[in-house]
């Protein structure tokens, strides 16, 4: 059996957040962790920064826009994530049908029947072919020609529907604002592997475990948004192929776990952004955030605050001043002297990153 500290350190190291692990490029970060929470574009950039070695905001933009090695779209749980571009299509093919089905009631509430959604898909494809890349506001203006009001949630859901059906994805930023492009133009159809459903399921689980293990099948289900029954079937296929090792309820990819990743006297301090996938990649929060302080990280209303972690354990939250980008840390408990230098270094790094990206 693995003790809690060993599990936490292994998980944080898998996420390039402990044991000195850092990747050299934005693409390498995303390939390692497979998916970066990206509901907030700045938070997504900070999520790449914290896992990298001196990665700048411009380097991240280059990976998105020039190299097109990473892409932002609606994947796990139907929420925005940044994933490797080579994986965009098979992940979308696996997960989007379930997200679309889960959204059917909301479509009905908004009056977006099948015919209207199909007409919107056709319109979006046409205007992006002619005028793209386009911002959300620009796409919304075109969608009003279908009789939709420009405000409210209907335009957003039609844009998201076009993304889930493989028509569009996020493209380059324009004046700091996201734009949308045709998926097939942005990422050529010859790019990336294709997996049938069973193979895609096992590949998704393998990628999850590579970035999150030790973990449970329930953790995988919570992260992916897939039913637990699907996760259980996938775990069985992985076990039969010898791809995983089980330690009670916890699972890793088949390799000896060995000793904890790092027992250095120098703590590895990182400053996670809001909504970071290290905090939402598991069904339970106890190993990453002390139960006494859960409400300070998850205050309600769907918020997940930026968090300071040491060797994978949350020790406080942080905020930034919008004008100066100065960072303020709100520690849960008095900070031990050996942790203070790491906090200071991270505060400087985050402030520099935000200033360079502004």
DOSETOR-835125 format. One record per residue: residue number from 0; residue in one letter; x, y, z of N, C-alpha, C in turn. Coordinates in steps of 0.001 Angstrom, whole numbers, plus 500000, padded with zeros to 6 digits. Atoms other than C-alpha are relative to their C-alpha. Layout:
{NUM A {X Y Z} {X Y Z} {X Y Z}},
...
//
This chain:
{0 X {500845 498796 500000} {500000 500000 500000} {500885 501260 500000}},
{1 X {499301 498725 500055} {501086 503572 499338} {499428 500937 501052}},
{2 X {500499 499045 499018} {500895 506131 502127} {499606 501294 499289}},
{3 X {500555 498789 500606} {499212 509488 501518} {501075 500925 499454}},
{4 X {498955 499099 500471} {502427 511466 501235} {500633 499479 498712}},
{5 X {499427 500565 501221} {503855 509065 498642} {499063 500195 498817}},
{6 X {500974 499811 501080} {500646 509230 496591} {500010 501444 499537}},
{7 X {500019 498580 500359} {500634 513017 496715} {501250 500387 499215}},
{8 X {498761 499650 500694} {504275 513323 495671} {500042 499385 498599}},
{9 X {500018 500648 501311} {503839 510833 492835} {499048 500732 499050}},
{10 X {500955 499266 500824} {500772 512675 491563} {500573 501351 499578}},
{11 X {499459 498680 500326} {502467 516064 491763} {501156 499886 499016}},
{12 X {498896 500196 500945} {505551 514734 489984} {499466 499652 498621}},
{13 X {500599 500329 501295} {503384 513225 487245} {499498 501252 499297}},
{14 X {500495 498739 500535} {501914 516726 486774} {501110 501039 499808}},
{15 X {498861 499082 500094} {505434 518256 486657} {499871 501131 501003}},
{16 X {500212 499006 498953} {504679 520033 489937} {500794 499710 501271}},
{17 X {499213 500336 498810} {507111 518402 492367} {501226 499214 499573}},
{18 X {498801 500769 500281} {510445 516683 492602} {500919 500665 498996}},
{19 X {499169 499289 500958} {512042 519371 490474} {499603 499794 498559}},
{20 X {500415 500293 501384} {510124 518178 487396} {499501 501265 499320}},
{21 X {500453 498892 500835} {509739 520888 484745} {500304 499652 498554}},
{22 X {499811 500278 501422} {509329 520639 480980} {500557 501237 499299}},
{23 X {499256 498936 500671} {511271 522715 478458} {499155 500866 499083}},
{24 X {500818 499240 500947} {508422 523894 476230} {498531 499848 500342}},
{25 X {501446 500088 499790} {504691 524556 476216} {499462 498692 499447}},
{26 X {500465 501265 500571} {504141 521593 473907} {500361 498832 500900}},
{27 X {499581 501098 499130} {506140 519312 476211} {499167 499939 501270}},
{28 X {500865 499979 498817} {504097 520434 479221} {498664 499350 499686}},
{29 X {501337 500499 500323} {500796 519721 477499} {500059 498519 499651}},
{30 X {499880 501436 500293} {502008 516360 476166} {500161 499198 501284}},
{31 X {499796 500728 498753} {503091 515373 479666} {498711 499851 500787}},
{32 X {501189 500037 499145} {499851 516284 481443} {498726 499742 499203}},
{33 X {501050 500309 500953} {497644 515714 478358} {498929 501067 499881}},
{34 X {501075 499010 500064} {495080 518371 479279} {500209 501055 501076}},
{35 X {499904 498865 499090} {495329 521826 480846} {498633 500665 500058}},
{36 X {501271 499290 499854} {492166 523391 482269} {500103 501359 499313}},
{37 X {499862 498790 500817} {491425 526310 479936} {498715 500817 499922}},
{38 X {501176 499127 499994} {488099 527908 480886} {500432 501461 499974}},
{39 X {499416 498659 499963} {490187 531009 481604} {501331 499934 499261}},
{40 X {498812 500098 500850} {492854 531631 478951} {501277 500354 500759}},
{41 X {498811 499628 499233} {495262 533389 481330} {500358 498916 501001}},
{42 X {499750 501093 499063} {494867 530632 483908} {500626 498809 499283}},
{43 X {499408 501089 500775} {495632 528062 481202} {501469 500274 499723}},
{44 X {498600 499649 500230} {498825 529925 480306} {500820 499827 501273}},
{45 X {499302 500165 498725} {499781 530024 483989} {500148 498527 500378}},
{46 X {499894 501433 499749} {499064 526299 484209} {501123 499354 499210}},
{47 X {498846 500473 500774} {501617 525713 481464} {501292 500537 500619}},
{48 X {498806 499391 499401} {504101 528151 483033} {500493 499247 501220}},
{49 X {499599 500576 498723} {504071 526473 486433} {500635 498618 499834}},
{50 X {499452 501326 500261} {505015 523128 484875} {501230 500043 499096}},
{51 X {498905 499861 500947} {507749 524517 482650} {501208 500686 500592}},
{52 X {498766 499342 499610} {511266 525863 482842} {500135 501290 499204}},
{53 X {499851 498680 500627} {511268 529595 482071} {499203 500126 498703}},
{54 X {500863 499868 501172} {508397 529330 479581} {499305 501353 500056}},
{55 X {500601 498676 500050} {507199 532781 478508} {498607 499943 499397}},
{56 X {501331 499903 500600} {503734 533908 477522} {500101 499971 498478}},
{57 X {499833 499999 501457} {505036 534503 474000} {500294 498601 499478}},
{58 X {499725 501372 500419} {506372 530951 473798} {498722 499170 499965}},
{59 X {501279 500709 499994} {502911 529671 474694} {499158 500416 498796}},
{60 X {500723 499536 501194} {501328 531864 471997} {500574 499357 498731}},
{61 X {499365 500628 501156} {503856 530453 469528} {499546 498553 499854}},
{62 X {500444 501396 500051} {502869 526898 470438} {498570 499899 499496}},
{63 X {501392 499988 500462} {499180 527735 469922} {499893 500402 498526}},
{64 X {500334 499316 501247} {499402 529903 466832} {500969 499740 498850}},
{65 X {499025 500210 501063} {502636 529317 464885} {500301 498508 499802}},
{66 X {499740 501436 500090} {503532 525713 465689} {498700 499202 499912}},
{67 X {501294 500678 499939} {499866 524770 466255} {500158 498584 500582}},
{68 X {499740 501283 499346} {501160 521985 468502} {499041 499736 501149}},
{69 X {501013 500142 498953} {498512 522628 471176} {498763 500758 499554}},
{70 X {501252 499397 500449} {494864 523567 470773} {499017 500045 501160}},
{71 X {500996 499807 498938} {492066 524843 472999} {498623 499647 499449}},
{72 X {501340 500384 500430} {488598 523301 472778} {499247 499335 501134}},
{73 X {500860 500614 498988} {485739 521611 474626} {500201 498488 499970}},
{74 X {499666 501424 499979} {486940 518146 475628} {499455 499343 501275}},
{75 X {500447 500688 498796} {486788 516531 479088} {498860 500747 500682}},
{76 X {501192 499478 499306} {483387 517044 480772} {499333 501128 499221}},
{77 X {500581 498936 500803} {482446 519368 477906} {500506 501377 500363}},
{78 X {499423 498713 499605} {484663 522110 479363} {501273 500265 499204}},
{79 X {498831 499615 500786} {487516 524018 477769} {501286 499449 500610}},
{80 X {498675 500491 499641} {490911 522337 477878} {500954 500282 498852}},
{81 X {498945 499989 501014} {494187 522723 476042} {500629 498613 499968}},
{82 X {499440 501331 500154} {495429 519409 474660} {500970 500003 498821}},
{83 X {499148 500088 501186} {498063 518269 472133} {499143 499969 498730}},
{84 X {500797 499913 501227} {496791 519088 468644} {499836 498638 499325}},
{85 X {500078 501321 500630} {497563 515575 467437} {498893 499138 500595}},
{86 X {501022 500802 499319} {494992 514261 469912} {498601 500592 499876}},
{87 X {501267 499279 499979} {492198 516716 469154} {498852 499185 499425}},
{88 X {501126 500641 500681} {490139 514625 466754} {499519 498736 500699}},
{89 X {500484 501235 499386} {490095 511259 468480} {499371 500256 501367}},
{90 X {500623 499657 498721} {489356 512846 471858} {498608 500584 499768}},
{91 X {501296 499417 500332} {486553 514873 470291} {499012 498912 499566}},
{92 X {500883 501077 500465} {485135 511794 468537} {499519 499120 501147}},
{93 X {500361 500844 498860} {485136 509891 471826} {499051 500715 500958}},
{94 X {500708 499325 498914} {483768 512530 474198} {498849 500888 499553}},
{95 X {501016 499024 500409} {481696 514979 472138} {498584 499427 499919}},
{96 X {501386 500495 500055} {478688 512689 471485} {499316 499981 501359}},
{97 X {500610 500022 498671} {478137 512290 475210} {499712 501412 500494}},
{98 X {500235 498610 499608} {478514 516040 475812} {498790 500566 499273}},
{99 X {501150 499519 500765} {476027 516795 473024} {498698 499440 500555}},
{100 X {501204 500618 499439} {473536 514334 474485} {499643 500630 501340}},
{101 X {500245 499405 498686} {473962 515835 477947} {499504 501434 499898}},
{102 X {500409 498612 500189} {473296 519311 476511} {498636 500114 499332}},
{103 X {501239 499960 500778} {470087 518340 474681} {498885 500733 500736}},
{104 X {501048 499305 499241} {467829 519594 477472} {500210 501508 499946}},
{105 X {499714 498570 500064} {469578 522968 477481} {499686 500554 498615}},
{106 X {500375 499567 501346} {469189 523194 473708} {498490 500239 499921}},
{107 X {501455 499850 500015} {465449 522665 474192} {499544 501241 500737}},
{108 X {500369 498815 499219} {465240 525359 476866} {500268 501286 499234}},
{109 X {499620 498810 500758} {466926 527822 474499} {499325 500066 498634}},
{110 X {500676 500020 501286} {464752 526864 471528} {500906 499644 498837}},
{111 X {499032 500375 501032} {467704 525424 469614} {499718 498564 499550}},
{112 X {500350 501342 500457} {466067 522476 467832} {501021 499499 498982}},
{113 X {499028 500610 500916} {467887 520118 465463} {500174 500819 498733}},
{114 X {499917 499256 501245} {467038 522145 462387} {500792 501295 500174}},
{115 X {499288 498748 499772} {468293 525407 463878} {501486 499740 500245}},
{116 X {498588 500306 499754} {471514 523799 465111} {500715 499648 498698}},
{117 X {499383 500354 501280} {472175 522353 461650} {500193 501243 499127}},
{118 X {499856 498772 500777} {471525 525717 459996} {501122 500877 500560}},
{119 X {498919 499228 499377} {473831 527387 462501} {501364 499396 499655}},
{120 X {498746 500652 500387} {476564 524808 461798} {500383 500380 498569}},
{121 X {499740 499664 501403} {476235 525485 458058} {500440 501459 499868}},
{122 X {499663 498584 500040} {476332 529259 458608} {501400 500243 500538}},
{123 X {498683 499818 499383} {479359 529080 460894} {501094 499498 499067}},
{124 X {499002 500518 500934} {481246 526907 458418} {500218 500979 498837}},
{125 X {499913 499101 501157} {480449 529319 455592} {500713 501304 500346}},
{126 X {499411 498697 499687} {481379 532546 457393} {501461 499857 500428}},
{127 X {498589 500194 499661} {484606 531095 458803} {500822 499738 498741}},
{128 X {499303 500213 501268} {485547 529920 455319} {500250 501327 499292}},
{129 X {499913 498719 500720} {484906 533417 453968} {500746 501065 500783}},
{130 X {499522 498865 499223} {485884 535701 456862} {500947 499637 501142}},
{131 X {499272 500375 498790} {487733 533681 459517} {501447 500445 499992}},
{132 X {500534 500298 498665} {489270 533841 462040} {499033 501087 500500}},
{133 X {500994 499079 499472} {486330 535426 463884} {499883 499841 501515}},
{134 X {500220 500027 498555} {485718 536351 467514} {498591 499497 500300}},
{135 X {501344 500412 499587} {482716 535196 469496} {498968 501067 499644}},
{136 X {500946 498922 500315} {481085 538607 469059} {499709 500051 498502}},
{137 X {500191 499965 501452} {481620 538477 465295} {499161 498824 499517}},
{138 X {500834 501153 500351} {480205 534959 465023} {498561 500216 500460}},
{139 X {501340 499727 499489} {477263 536030 467167} {499236 500936 499064}},
{140 X {500645 499076 500929} {476533 538890 464776} {499476 499259 498771}},
{141 X {500467 500796 501139} {476304 536405 461902} {498829 499106 500405}},
{142 X {501063 500900 499550} {474115 534062 463975} {498670 500731 500182}},
{143 X {501260 499264 499854} {471565 536834 464518} {499188 499983 498696}},
{144 X {500744 500088 501268} {470637 536434 460829} {499070 498797 499981}},
{145 X {500910 501146 499857} {468981 533173 461919} {498832 500329 500921}},
{146 X {501094 499592 499124} {466632 535165 464151} {500324 499907 501472}},
{147 X {499607 500109 498600} {468625 534754 467360} {500299 501373 500586}},
{148 X {499597 498754 499342} {468986 537595 469866} {501514 499985 500233}},
{149 X {498543 499981 499835} {472621 538749 470215} {500461 499741 501427}},
{150 X {499619 500260 498616} {472563 538427 473991} {499437 498644 500431}},
{151 X {500471 501296 499517} {471812 535408 476137} {500978 498890 499649}},
{152 X {499118 501155 500125} {473278 531915 475954} {499906 499274 498660}},
{153 X {500197 500754 501238} {471970 530756 472565} {501201 500075 499062}},
{154 X {498844 499960 500899} {474887 532052 470430} {501190 499174 500506}},
{155 X {498905 500784 499447} {477451 530550 472802} {499777 498512 499773}},
{156 X {500257 501437 500146} {475767 527139 472698} {500080 499554 498548}},
{157 X {499865 500368 501408} {475647 527204 468897} {501466 499973 499575}},
{158 X {498562 500025 500279} {479363 528060 468714} {500621 498733 500596}},
{159 X {499490 501218 499351} {480123 525278 471190} {499526 498763 499256}},
{160 X {500511 501132 500770} {477902 522907 469187} {500852 499790 498753}},
{161 X {499152 500117 501190} {479963 523674 466084} {501376 499443 500356}},
{162 X {498722 500565 499558} {483115 522889 468062} {499869 498512 500288}},
{163 X {500194 501406 499630} {481711 519611 469401} {499734 499117 498790}},
{164 X {500234 500768 501220} {480694 518525 465906} {501187 500064 499044}},
{165 X {498771 500030 500776} {484227 519131 464638} {500109 501049 498920}},
{166 X {499954 498949 501018} {483574 522284 462612} {501069 501039 500333}},
{167 X {499074 498922 499651} {485636 524838 464528} {500811 499642 501232}},
{168 X {499217 500054 498769} {488274 525207 467204} {500543 501398 500262}},
{169 X {499387 498706 499707} {490064 528087 468895} {501205 500203 499095}},
{170 X {498877 499652 500849} {492525 529858 466638} {500873 501052 500652}},
{171 X {499090 498991 499440} {494847 532843 467071} {499259 501062 500794}},
{172 X {500560 498856 499280} {494245 535644 469526} {500092 501246 499131}},
{173 X {499972 498705 500661} {493399 539066 468152} {499770 501063 501055}},
{174 X {500065 498964 498966} {494139 541985 470472} {499595 499405 501352}},
{175 X {500262 500653 498730} {494034 539576 473390} {498699 499242 500085}},
{176 X {501293 500679 500000} {490676 538086 472382} {500079 498734 499153}},
{177 X {499988 501262 500728} {490143 534493 471285} {499221 500116 498695}},
{178 X {500755 500129 501243} {489074 533773 467733} {499760 498526 499716}},
{179 X {500317 501363 500420} {487603 530688 466074} {500363 499825 498535}},
{180 X {499613 500350 501365} {488789 528946 462926} {499403 498639 499676}},
{181 X {500423 501344 500395} {487757 525889 460925} {501033 498984 500465}},
{182 X {499094 501025 499479} {489239 522821 462579} {500838 499384 498890}},
{183 X {499267 500667 501077} {490181 521225 459262} {501028 500910 499342}},
{184 X {498995 499069 500513} {492006 524375 458149} {501147 500167 500989}},
{185 X {499000 499737 498958} {493810 524881 461444} {500855 498772 500278}},
{186 X {499303 501262 499744} {494714 521225 462034} {499683 499041 498858}},
{187 X {500275 500855 501165} {495033 519212 458808} {499511 498615 500407}},
{188 X {500619 501292 499659} {493036 515962 458754} {501006 498863 500001}},
{189 X {498969 501052 500011} {496208 513963 458112} {500785 499945 501295}},
{190 X {499189 499867 498789} {497551 514997 461506} {499394 499217 501155}},
{191 X {500449 500663 498780} {497337 512780 464568} {499461 498606 499776}},
{192 X {500480 501380 500039} {496330 509235 465386} {498476 499960 500035}},
{193 X {501437 500253 499917} {492826 507843 464997} {499796 498699 500774}},
{194 X {500259 501169 499168} {491401 505377 467510} {498514 499678 499925}},
{195 X {501390 500421 499868} {488204 503344 467443} {499605 500080 501470}},
{196 X {500483 499647 498664} {486023 503621 470548} {500712 499269 501126}},
{197 X {499347 500732 498910} {487491 500813 472701} {501456 500411 500133}},
{198 X {498594 499588 499960} {491036 501745 471735} {500124 501432 500497}},
{199 X {499973 498618 499542} {490250 505421 472296} {499779 500079 501508}},
{200 X {500246 500022 498562} {488881 504680 475755} {501248 499587 500771}},
{201 X {498804 500463 499295} {491961 502735 476790} {501143 500996 499848}},
{202 X {498953 498988 500182} {494242 505387 475301} {499754 501204 500907}},
{203 X {500319 498885 499112} {492426 508138 477205} {500339 499649 501444}},
{204 X {499682 500429 498635} {492755 506144 480428} {501515 499916 500205}},
{205 X {498547 500079 499884} {496437 505502 479737} {500605 501397 500134}},
{206 X {499493 498631 499900} {497050 509217 479170} {499676 500586 501370}},
{207 X {500382 499492 498678} {495142 510031 482351} {500944 499466 501075}},
{208 X {499148 500596 498970} {497175 507599 484442} {501434 500507 499892}},
{209 X {498640 499483 500161} {500452 508826 482955} {500151 501365 500664}},
{210 X {499947 498632 499480} {499576 512336 484156} {499434 500145 501399}},
{211 X {500704 499840 498726} {497639 511627 487371} {500224 498866 501003}},
{212 X {499884 501153 499107} {498550 508226 488852} {500953 500306 501163}},
{213 X {501013 501017 499716} {498236 506824 491415} {498597 500588 500082}},
{214 X {501375 499508 500038} {494505 507202 490865} {499053 498813 499936}},
{215 X {501022 501037 500057} {491259 505248 490946} {499211 500123 498706}},
{216 X {500844 499919 501191} {488876 504413 488134} {498911 501052 500181}},
{217 X {500976 498931 499740} {486384 506743 489831} {500605 501377 499747}},
{218 X {499315 498754 500334} {488977 509522 489539} {499977 500233 498493}},
{219 X {500002 499891 501464} {489254 508828 485813} {498614 500378 499482}},
{220 X {501359 499686 500425} {485478 508917 485423} {499662 501457 500313}},
{221 X {500287 498614 499629} {485233 512232 487300} {500744 500980 499104}},
{222 X {499186 499118 500852} {488022 513784 485217} {499487 500039 498565}},
{223 X {500383 500097 501407} {486788 512566 481836} {498544 500354 499746}},
{224 X {501434 499830 500184} {483049 512907 482417} {499318 498767 499467}},
{225 X {500578 501252 500479} {482513 509320 481301} {499337 499247 501147}},
{226 X {500651 500775 498940} {480224 506931 483216} {500993 499068 500699}},
{227 X {499135 500913 499248} {481839 504842 485952} {499997 498618 499366}},
{228 X {500050 501320 500643} {480654 501737 484101} {500981 499926 498833}},
{229 X {499013 499967 501090} {482756 502786 481098} {501413 499918 500569}},
{230 X {498685 500011 499378} {485722 503454 483360} {500349 498605 500511}},
{231 X {499756 501349 499482} {485329 500030 484971} {500367 499039 498871}},
{232 X {499693 500843 501160} {485301 498342 481568} {501400 500297 499481}},
{233 X {498678 499606 500483} {488377 500321 480532} {501090 499473 500919}},
{234 X {499030 500524 499036} {490232 499373 483721} {500200 498496 499785}},
{235 X {499902 501446 500229} {489441 495728 483007} {500841 499707 498767}},
{236 X {499210 500204 501209} {490862 495993 479487} {501476 500295 500255}},
{237 X {498615 499675 499692} {494004 497673 480804} {500648 498922 500857}},
{238 X {499461 501042 499131} {494431 495029 483497} {500287 498727 499206}},
{239 X {499812 501222 500794} {493987 492177 481021} {501194 500105 499067}},
{240 X {498854 499819 500885} {496649 493671 478777} {501309 500175 500767}},
{241 X {498806 499816 499184} {499073 494069 481694} {500522 501416 500021}},
{242 X {499546 498613 500114} {499200 497838 481236} {499997 500752 501315}},
{243 X {500108 499280 498739} {498424 498762 484840} {500426 499107 501166}},
{244 X {499707 500668 498735} {499489 497865 488361} {499070 500580 501048}},
{245 X {500964 499543 499005} {496993 498056 491203} {500565 499859 501405}},
{246 X {499601 499946 498595} {497742 499016 494810} {498739 500251 500808}},
{247 X {501305 499824 499394} {494427 498390 496491} {499083 500685 499005}},
{248 X {500896 499270 500899} {491997 500910 495001} {500754 500878 499014}},
{249 X {499216 499117 500849} {494823 502904 493437} {500662 499241 498859}},
{250 X {499445 500605 501203} {496195 502229 489977} {501087 500897 499432}},
{251 X {498971 499295 500754} {499360 503191 488134} {500220 499254 498692}},
{252 X {499548 500749 501159} {500718 502328 484737} {501006 498959 500457}},
{253 X {499198 501147 499571} {502625 499053 484889} {501480 500353 500029}},
{254 X {498586 499727 499748} {505996 499976 486351} {500141 500075 501511}},
{255 X {499831 499906 498549} {507437 499733 489866} {499884 501443 500462}},
{256 X {500148 498660 499461} {506400 502741 491926} {501265 500458 500696}},
{257 X {498764 499642 499325} {509550 502647 494021} {499787 500960 501149}},
{258 X {500040 499066 498871} {510335 505302 496589} {499297 501293 499602}},
{259 X {500569 498693 500332} {508642 508696 496845} {500934 500779 499088}},
{260 X {499238 499324 501044} {509762 510980 494059} {501105 500868 500561}},
{261 X {498994 499085 499472} {511578 513514 496186} {499899 500077 501515}},
{262 X {499951 499798 498547} {512664 513663 499800} {501014 501105 500314}},
{263 X {499035 498916 499840} {514822 516748 499322} {499612 500893 501173}},
{264 X {500251 499056 498927} {515205 519147 502232} {499513 501345 499460}},
{265 X {500455 498761 500623} {514439 521956 499760} {498611 499795 499422}},
{266 X {501364 500222 500495} {510660 522131 499250} {499840 500523 498579}},
{267 X {500304 499579 501368} {509389 522392 495681} {498694 500789 500041}},
{268 X {501142 499099 499876} {507046 525394 495745} {499518 500394 498615}},
{269 X {500591 499580 501274} {504674 526111 492847} {498736 500815 500287}},
{270 X {501215 499191 499882} {501897 528638 492326} {499059 499625 498877}},
{271 X {500974 500462 500975} {498949 527025 490582} {499006 501107 499669}},
{272 X {501036 499027 500349} {496448 529157 488660} {498627 499546 500483}},
{273 X {501384 500386 499738} {492716 529172 489222} {499628 498818 499123}},
{274 X {500570 501136 500736} {490944 525964 488141} {501039 498972 499547}},
{275 X {498955 500895 500501} {494192 524017 487833} {499580 498541 500079}},
{276 X {500440 501390 500065} {493727 520395 486806} {500623 499118 501072}},
{277 X {499501 500772 498874} {495918 519183 489676} {498957 499938 501107}},
{278 X {501018 499956 498951} {493036 520202 491935} {498668 499397 499559}},
{279 X {501290 500531 500463} {490167 518950 489737} {500142 498672 499268}},
{280 X {499783 501238 500740} {491723 515827 488255} {499660 498739 500767}},
{281 X {500335 501144 499158} {490487 513581 491064} {498625 500211 500622}},
{282 X {501314 499888 499373} {487157 512813 492679} {500107 500590 501401}},
{283 X {499811 499545 498626} {488552 513553 496158} {501099 501064 500051}},
{284 X {499058 498891 499885} {490473 516667 497257} {500974 499838 501164}},
{285 X {499329 500053 498709} {491897 515461 500560} {501519 499938 499900}},
{286 X {498553 500159 500065} {495392 514574 499386} {500714 501272 499557}},
{287 X {499344 498795 500506} {496067 517922 497714} {499737 501232 500859}},
{288 X {500364 498837 499182} {494282 520369 500042} {499503 499505 501351}},
{289 X {500485 500417 498672} {493907 519900 503832} {498513 500302 500149}},
{290 X {501453 499864 499902} {490222 519377 504638} {499584 501286 500712}},
{291 X {500319 498803 499233} {490267 522279 507096} {499943 501248 499123}},
{292 X {499866 498800 500835} {491053 524687 504230} {499311 499867 498642}},
{293 X {500694 500187 501281} {488845 523351 501439} {499235 501248 499574}},
{294 X {500854 498857 500351} {486515 526353 501593} {500806 501203 499542}},
{295 X {499172 498881 500443} {489425 528725 501021} {500461 499812 498560}},
{296 X {499647 500283 501395} {490251 527010 497726} {498746 499900 499143}},
{297 X {501295 500139 500688} {486655 526160 496728} {498957 500819 500779}},
{298 X {500898 499169 499196} {484645 529117 498124} {498538 499905 499588}},
{299 X {501373 500109 500481} {481525 528219 496128} {499824 500728 498682}},
{300 X {500290 499346 501264} {479896 529383 492934} {500839 499508 498846}},
{301 X {499174 500546 501058} {482143 527154 490836} {501420 500520 499967}},
{302 X {498657 499428 499970} {485275 529089 491812} {501011 499007 500556}},
{303 X {498856 500713 499448} {488632 527397 492359} {501152 500994 499997}},
{304 X {499049 498906 499886} {491175 529877 493634} {501421 499561 499624}},
{305 X {498573 500280 500190} {494849 530112 492624} {500611 499548 501321}},
{306 X {499546 500696 498800} {496783 527977 495076} {501514 499857 500008}},
{307 X {498569 500257 499811} {500307 527714 496445} {500146 498580 500528}},
{308 X {499759 501362 499528} {501536 524138 496787} {501483 499809 500292}},
{309 X {498636 500400 499663} {504654 522673 498364} {500070 498487 499953}},
{310 X {499912 501448 500199} {505618 519181 497199} {498611 499395 499811}},
{311 X {501326 500494 500342} {502040 518827 495979} {498916 500295 501008}},
{312 X {500996 499708 498964} {500294 519979 499181} {499713 501493 500037}},
{313 X {500381 498592 499960} {498347 523246 499198} {500296 500592 501368}},
{314 X {499677 499320 498747} {499623 525692 501810} {499391 501398 500055}},
{315 X {500615 498677 500007} {497710 528826 500779} {499423 500313 498634}},
{316 X {500498 499508 501275} {496050 530803 498027} {500776 501263 499638}},
{317 X {499317 498781 500410} {497339 533750 496018} {499113 500828 499086}},
{318 X {500708 499072 500878} {496008 536782 494197} {501020 500929 499370}},
{319 X {499117 499022 500646} {497492 539396 491877} {499292 501345 499918}},
{320 X {500526 498653 500211} {497032 543146 491684} {499989 500278 498510}},
{321 X {500181 499917 501443} {495706 543916 488224} {500933 500999 499331}},
{322 X {499177 498959 500621} {497818 547035 487622} {501479 499636 500054}},
{323 X {498568 500251 499829} {501223 546056 489018} {500387 498544 499782}},
{324 X {499757 501444 500079} {500864 542259 488706} {500736 499470 501236}},
{325 X {499381 500470 498768} {502305 542067 492243} {499161 498857 500582}},
{326 X {500656 501206 499501} {501482 538744 493890} {499914 500046 501517}},
{327 X {500204 500070 498555} {500009 538404 497374} {499585 498589 500376}},
{328 X {500271 501362 499546} {500006 535045 499165} {499252 500050 501325}},
{329 X {500784 500138 498768} {497417 534176 501815} {500190 498570 500493}},
{330 X {499649 501342 499526} {498932 531217 503663} {498964 499480 500991}},
{331 X {500931 500620 499058} {496745 528775 505574} {500541 500040 501429}},
{332 X {499318 500023 498712} {499280 528596 508425} {501280 500816 499870}},
{333 X {498710 499317 500104} {502498 530449 509302} {500963 499204 499109}},
{334 X {499139 500668 500980} {505009 529680 506530} {501349 499668 500631}},
{335 X {498677 500366 499472} {508099 527717 507648} {501105 500720 499238}},
{336 X {498916 499233 500637} {511381 529536 506918} {500550 499333 498732}},
{337 X {499419 500670 501160} {512558 526875 504452} {499130 500100 498754}},
{338 X {500910 499877 501138} {509509 527502 502241} {499992 501426 499444}},
{339 X {500086 498599 500412} {509757 531299 502089} {500804 500320 498732}},
{340 X {499263 499681 501236} {512541 531444 499425} {499297 499483 498746}},
{341 X {500714 500548 501146} {510537 529198 497106} {498775 500824 499644}},
{342 X {501161 499141 500251} {507447 531377 497510} {500445 501293 499330}},
{343 X {499513 498739 500577} {509460 534507 496753} {500391 499807 498534}},
{344 X {499602 500271 501388} {510926 532950 493588} {498782 499843 499102}},
{345 X {501206 500205 500801} {507494 531865 492372} {499226 501307 499828}},
{346 X {500680 498705 500125} {505966 535278 493104} {500661 500856 498919}},
{347 X {499271 499236 501015} {508670 536925 491012} {499754 499426 498609}},
{348 X {500189 500643 501304} {508255 534382 488205} {498607 500246 499444}},
{349 X {501377 499766 500450} {504470 534768 488063} {499818 501454 499584}},
{350 X {500131 498583 500329} {504653 538568 488121} {500695 500321 498678}},
{351 X {499263 499775 501245} {507265 538568 485349} {499239 499422 498807}},
{352 X {500772 500655 501077} {505191 536145 483251} {498803 500847 499618}},
{353 X {501196 499205 500281} {502066 538276 483584} {500347 501335 499369}},
{354 X {499586 498729 500586} {503901 541486 482810} {500440 499818 498550}},
{355 X {499534 500260 501366} {505558 539971 479726} {498843 499675 499073}},
{356 X {501125 500398 500824} {502210 538667 478541} {498967 501075 499808}},
{357 X {501009 498945 500072} {500302 541916 478980} {500207 500905 498795}},
//
